[in-house]
Amino acid sequence: MDLESKRTNWKPEVDTAPLYLQVAHHLEARIGSGDYPVGSLLPTENEIAAALGVSRQTVRQAIGTLRNKGRLSARKGVGTRVEAGFDPERKRFIAHSRSELFEIAAETELVIDTKEEISAQGKLAVDLGCRPGRKFLHMAGIRYPGNRSRPFSWNEVYVDAKLSAAVKDLTVARSAIFHYIEQYTGEKIQEIQQEIRPMILEADVAAKLEVKAGDLALMVSRRYYGSGRRLLEYAFQVLPAERFTFTTTLRAED
């Protein structure tokens, strides 16, 4: 079955992931279904763009995303080849850029279990870096891979209470929370601070992640700032050490 015959099965979604990620997910799904077997060549960028009704630049970004994941490789004069890819259970959860945060969130689902307005006091106010008494919408839940297999991480999110309307109706988040905030406010997040530290899993979180209490884990926390360095969101995720991979590439300077 060629790409054109499946065109009607693909429609860009509104208010979710960026278009290039939607195209990447579509292509990856077709790889997974066997439409593009491992070892075969993808159609050209122009052919994919024409079939899906998107720009060639969007397709190029989508292919670049899949190359970074190991699903595709490219050789000059040959084309774009489908590769075996990676084990989703070993997927990294550390982002090097804003766009990678979009990719991670779009490839997973945050199932929100609890949602309540809270007043930041004591240690929480210190962690949030805000004055005591400031109001936040607190959400918590498990982040799963798209196939809803074993949980990847336990997530907690604190959104400025004045912006709670952006996310108050969410039960399953399939995009980055900060993306919903940006859409609601029309303001782009100016700065994201990311911090990683080790921790020992307590019994309640360990049970949610289907591991043992006392196991090693890593906490990844992020602070999202708007203009004037105003804190709009604070979020952290807890990942069992065995499900955590951090990869970086160092290149020689010119």
Secondary structure, 3 states (H helix, E strand, C coil): CCCHHHHHHCCCCCCCCCHHHHHHHHHHHHHHCCCCCCCCECCCHHHHHHHHCCCHHHHHHHHHHHHHCCCEEEECCCEEEECCCCCHHHCCCCCCCHHHHHHHHHCEEEEEEEEEEEECCHHHHHHHCCCCCCEEEEEEEEEEECCCCCCCEEEEEEEEHHHHHHCCCCCEECCCHHHHHHHHHCCCCCEEEEEEEEEECCHHHHHHHCCCCCCEEEEEEEEEECHHHCEEEEEEEEEEHHHCCCCCCCCCCC
